[in-house]
Amino acid sequence: MSFDIFLSCMNNDGAQTFKRQVAQEVLGRGAVNEASALYNVEYPDGSGSSVIGEEDEDIDGLMFNHSGGDTFFERLWELADRTGSIIFWPGEDTPVAVTRPDMLQHIPRDDEGRPMDPQFVVKNGKELQEVIYETS
């Protein structure tokens, strides 16, 4: 996919952060070049993504572009789950996915109090991949 996929660490009080090391650990695990996992991650199964984010130790989100493949989506799902992040992408309205139902309350709302929509709870990377393909 050549469009952007966003991961944003959230809670009811707004943006939160997670440690850069967590992103490096999750995205780098099994990568062809673990050291470059926060810039351009590629896995032996041919999956991967360009990764755009802050250079700071504390990260509030990442953007992924030219993304695809089973391993990449499993790692993206795991990163969202471990960091309490939401995942969203362009589509009709603004589709958003979370990894567990208790995260639905953290989906950002617009000025009129409406949350991003449609909303999906995905149990793994395969479900995340499917919902992104279906709604983009």
C-alpha positions in Angstrom: 0.0 0.0 0.0 1.4 3.4 -0.9 -0.9 5.4 1.4 0.0 6.4 4.9 -0.9 4.3 8.0 -0.7 6.1 11.3 0.0 4.7 14.8 -0.8 7.2 17.6 -0.4 6.6 21.3 -3.6 7.8 22.9 -5.7 8.0 26.1 -8.7 10.1 27.1 -6.4 13.0 28.0 -4.9 13.1 24.5 -1.6 12.0 23.1 0.7 9.9 25.2 4.2 8.6 24.4 6.1 5.3 24.4 9.8 4.6 24.4 11.7 4.5 21.1 13.3 1.2 22.4 9.9 -0.5 22.4 9.3 0.4 18.7 12.8 -0.7 17.8 12.4 -4.0 19.7 9.0 -4.8 18.1 9.6 -3.6 14.5 13.3 -4.8 14.5 12.5 -8.4 15.6 13.2 -10.6 12.6 14.0 -7.7 10.3 16.5 -8.1 7.5 18.4 -5.1 9.0 17.3 -4.7 12.6 19.2 -1.4 13.0 17.2 0.4 10.3 13.8 -0.8 11.6 12.6 2.7 12.5 13.4 4.0 9.0 12.8 1.3 6.5 11.9 -2.1 7.8 12.0 -5.2 5.7 11.3 -8.8 6.7 12.5 -12.1 5.1 9.0 -12.8 3.8 9.2 -9.6 1.6 6.9 -7.6 3.8 7.9 -4.2 5.3 7.3 -0.5 5.3 9.0 2.9 5.2 8.8 4.3 8.8 8.6 8.0 9.6 8.8 9.2 13.1 10.5 11.4 15.7 14.1 10.9 16.6 13.3 11.6 20.3 13.5 8.9 23.0 9.8 9.4 23.7 7.5 8.8 20.7 3.8 9.7 20.4 3.3 8.1 17.0 4.7 6.8 13.8 3.7 6.9 10.1 4.1 4.0 7.8 4.1 4.1 4.0 4.5 1.6 1.2 3.5 -1.1 3.7 2.5 -4.6 3.2 2.9 -8.2 4.1 2.0 -10.6 6.9 5.0 -10.0 9.2 4.8 -6.2 8.9 1.1 -6.2 9.9 1.8 -8.6 12.8 4.5 -6.3 14.1 2.3 -3.2 13.7 -0.5 -4.9 15.6 1.9 -5.9 18.4 3.3 -2.4 18.6 -0.2 -0.9 18.9 -1.1 -3.4 21.6 2.0 -2.9 23.7 1.9 0.9 23.5 -1.8 1.5 23.9 -2.0 3.0 20.4 -4.7 3.4 17.8 -4.1 2.7 14.1 -5.8 4.8 11.4 -5.5 5.3 7.7 -7.3 7.1 4.8 -10.6 5.7 3.7 -14.2 6.6 3.8 -14.4 8.9 6.8 -11.4 8.0 9.0 -11.2 4.3 9.8 -9.5 3.4 13.0 -8.5 0.1 14.6 -7.6 -0.8 18.2 -6.3 -4.1 19.5 -8.7 -4.5 22.4 -12.2 -3.2 23.3 -11.1 -1.1 26.2 -9.1 1.1 23.8 -12.3 2.2 22.0 -12.8 4.9 24.7 -9.5 6.5 23.7 -10.4 7.1 20.0 -10.2 10.8 19.4 -13.3 12.9 18.9 -13.9 15.8 16.6 -15.1 19.3 17.7 -18.7 18.0 17.8 -17.8 15.1 20.1 -18.0 12.4 17.4 -15.2 9.7 17.5 -13.3 8.7 14.4 -15.4 6.2 12.5 -15.6 3.4 11.4 -14.1 1.6 14.4 -12.6 -1.9 14.4 -11.3 -4.1 17.2 -8.7 -6.4 15.6 -7.3 -9.4 17.3 -4.1 -9.8 15.3 -2.1 -8.5 12.3 -4.1 -10.6 9.8 -7.4 -9.0 10.9 -5.7 -5.5 10.8 -4.5 -6.1 7.3 -7.9 -7.3 6.2 -9.8 -4.3 7.6 -7.3 -1.9 6.1 -7.6 -3.5 2.7 -11.4 -3.5 2.9 -11.8 0.1 3.9 -9.2 1.9 2.0 
